[in-house]
Amino acid sequence: MEKTIEIKAIDKEKALKRALNILGVELTDNETVDIVEKVAPRKKFFGLLGTEPGIYEVSIKTKQEEKKEVKEHKEYKPHVHKFEKEKTEKHVKTEKFEKPEKAEKVEKTEKVNHSEQEKEISEKVAFFVEKMKLDIKYKIKRVKERVYVVEFFGKDNALIIGQKGKTLNSFEYLLNSMIKNCKIEIDVEKFKEKRNDTLRVLAKRMAEKVSKTGKTVRLNAMPPRERKVIHEVVNKYPDLDTFSEGRDPKRYIVIKKKR
């Protein structure tokens, strides 16, 4: 008996683990596994934004009709399957012990002083700018105990901002995922401040429209920081209700009149 499934994963081991969970199969000495890489994983954004999963075809075959052969080659076959099982178990053990290591690392970085924290941020930003070949400069300042702002300025400002700040939001997410134990905000010549003003005007206009017509309004998808600005403005209207729908990055705000 053979079960085959296509799985999206960043490597063969994770593809096997997902396939076992989905198929509800537990590896024993009676199963053989064949994994074929149909589409190779691809690094995104020079590897800075992680890896895009590849596609693997995982086939799990149960040996039911070969009982006689199993007896004749008893010493050989258990050895093969024992190796596969041990490999899977080692992989599971590795994953189990990853979290304590990360937690231990966070405890250590809590003792890092501000100058060392700023140095680490500067190194990551410089690496990123070099990889992207951007003609741009930046400065870092600490605005709160564990909050830093990276301000960009130069010829490639537009490339950093992107359409409606989408690229800027991605850069910010990237830096925060690379550097732990602090919050990093990115701005380009006060773009966020201008964007927030635009959002407040939009929120007020849409709120007044809903109050007047009673018709529900759905706004375009926005990142969490921008949705927060809309919520803050609309919540000042006692007759209106506001909430978010969908999943990031396509999560959007709904403004409706209270019943």
N, C-alpha and C positions, 0 to 999 in steps of 0.2 A: 504494500500500500504506500502511495506517494502523495505528499501534499506539497504544492508549490504556490508561492506568493511573491509578489513584487513589493519591495519595501524601500522607502526613502530614508537614507541614513548617511552619516558622514564617514563611516568606515564599515568594514565587513563584520566586526564584532558587534557593533550596535545594531546592524541589520539583522544579525542572527538573534540577538536578544529580543528585538521587537517582534520578529517572526514567531518566536516561541510563545510570546505573550498573546499575540493575536490568534494563533492557531490552537492555543491551549495545549501545547505539547511540552513534555518534560523529557530531556535527553536521557536515554538509558543505553545499555549495551546492544539493544535491538534496533537503534536508529543510526542512519548515516546522513550526513549533511553535505550538500553541495551548494556553494554560493558563487553566482556568476555576476560580475560587475558589468551592467548594461550601459550605465551612464556614470562616468567618473565624477567624484565630488569636485567642486570648483571653489577656489578661494575668492571671496568678494572684496573689492576695494583694496587690493594688494595684501589681502589677508587681515586687514585691520577691522573689517566688519564681520569676521568669522568665515565660516565655510558653508557654501550652498550644498545641501545634501545631494548625493548621487542616487542612482536607482540600482538596486540589487535584486536578483532573482534567487530566492532561497527555496531549495527543495529538500524536504525531509522524508526519507524513505524508511519504512518499517519493514524489517526482515521477518516475515511470517512463513514464507514458503521455503526457507533455507535452513530448517531445523537440523537436517542431517549434516549439512555442511558446517553448521555451527559446532556440532559435536566433533566432527573430524578435525576441525581447525580451532579447537577450543583455546589452545594456548595463544594463537596468533590474533584472532579477532578481538577478544577482550582487551588485548594490549592496545589495539588501534583506538577503540572506543574509550578506553580509560584515558588516553592522551587527549582526546577531544573534550571529554568531560572535565579533566583537570584544567584544560585551557579555559573553558567557560567559567569554572569555579574561581580560577585566578583572576579573571576579568571582573567577576562580581566582587571579589574581595577588594580589588583595587578601587572600585567605585565606592565601596562602603567606607574606606578610610580616607577618601578625598575630603569630605566635609570637615572632620576634625582638624586636618592640616590647614584648611582655609580659616577655620575659627581661630586656630593657634596663631596664624599669620596676622589676623585682625587685632588680636590682643597685643601683639608686638608692635604693630604700626601705631597703636594708640599713644605710644610713648614718643613717637617721632615729633621733633620740634617743628615750628612753622617754616624755618628756613630750609630744612630738608624736604618738607612737603612741597614748598614752592619750587625747589630744584627738580623734584621728580615730575611735577606738572610741566615745567619748562622743557625738560628733556623729551617728554611724550609729545608735546605740541611741536617742538622743533623737528622731531622725527616725522610727524604727520605732515607738516608743511613741506619738508624736503621730499617725501615720497610723492606728494601731489604736485611738486614743482610749482608752487604758488609764489608769486611776487607780492609778498605781504609781510608785515611786521606785527608784533603783538607785545602786550605788556600784561603782567599778572599782578593782581592786588587782592589782599584778603579783606573782605568786608565784614565777616563775622568770625567766630572762633574756628569753625571748620567749613567755612564757605569762601570760595575763591572765584574771582571773575577774571576771565581771559578776554581782553579786548583786542580785536584785530583791526588793522588799518593799512591801506595800501592800494595798489592798482587792481588786485584781484578780489576786492570786496564783494562784488556781485557773485563771484563763484562760491564764496563762503556762505553767502545768504541763501542763494537758490530761489526757486519760486515760492513766494509767500513764506520764506524762512525755513523751508523743508530741509535744505542742506545744512543749515545752521543747527537745526534741532538734531540732525543725525550726528554732527560733529560733537555736540554736547553729550549725547547719549554714549558715543564712543569713548570719550575721555572719562566719563564717570564709570564706565565698565572696566576701563584699564587701571584706574586709580581708586583704591578703596579708602575708607575711613574719612572721607571728606566729600563735600558737594562742590561741583564745578559748574559755573555758568559761563556761557560764551555770548559775546555781543560784538557787533560790528558797527562802530560809530553810532551808538545809541539806537540801533535798529529795533531792539526789543521794546524800548520805550515808545517809539513811534508806532510800532505794530500794536502795542497795548492800547494806545490812544485810538487807533483805527478800529480795534475790536470793541472798545467801549461805545463808540459812535454807532457801530453796527448793532450791538446788543440793545442799545436804547431805541434805535429805529425799529427793530424787529419787535421789541416788547410793546411799543406803542401801537404797532400794526395789529398785533394779536389782541391787545386790549380793546381796540376799536372795532375790529371785524369779528373777533371770536374764533377765527380760523387758526388751526395749528400750523406752526412753521418749523421746518427742518433745515438746519444750517449745514454748510459743507463740512466735511471731515476736518478735525483739528487735533493737534497734540494736546496732552493733558494740561500743560501750562496755559495754553490759549483758551481751552474750555473753561478753566477756572475763572478767567477774566469775565467771560460771558455769564457764567453762573452768578458771580458776585453782583453784576449789574441787574440782571433780570430778577434776582431774589429781593430786590428793593421794591418790586411791584407786588402788593399784597394779593392782587387778583390773578396772578400768573404762577404757573408751575414750570419748572425746567428740570430736565434730566437727560442723561446720555444713553445712546443706543449704539449697537454694533461693537466690533472689536478693533483695537488699534492695529494698523494705522488708519483704519476707515471708520473710527468711532466719531459720531456726530451728536450735536445737541438738538433736542426737541423743546420748543416753547409752546405751551398750550394754556388755555384759560382754565382756572379751577372751577369745578362744578359746585 
